[in-house]
Amino acid sequence: MQRVCELSDLAPNSGVCALINNVQVAIFQLVDSKSQTSVYALSNWDPIGKANVMYRGLIGSISDEPVICSPLYKQHYSLVTGRCFESEEMHLSVYRCVVENQHVFVGLADAATFAA
């Protein structure tokens, strides 16, 4: 696990891009109506748009599952599993993300790729 930033560096309900060991990672901080914070880390590479843009996507939910909507062609990807809702063969890598003492850590070695 590598320390990436402080939790305060992340804008609520938005994404940022971090370069970790030459891998672009999109990191999202979600804050719900009860002020509970969740942080997710996924590949920044849009497999359909073929560009590193996922951190710029719109955050939402489908059936109570948090998603990121690609800013290019508008596919929805689960922030939890990385699966694409519109295309079963597409997915994003999901990285372990932990917040300890207000520090955000991401583990690239812990990457999980989930098939839809």
Beta strands, then each sheet from edge to edge (+ up, - down):
strand 1: 2-6
strand 2: 14-20
strand 3: 23-31
strand 4: 37-43
strand 5: 45-46
strand 6: 51-52
strand 7: 58-62
strand 8: 65-69
strand 9: 76-78
strand 10: 94-100
strand 11: 103-112
sheet 1: 1+ 11- 10+ 4- 3+ 2-
sheet 2: 5+ 6-
sheet 3: 7+ 8- 9+
end
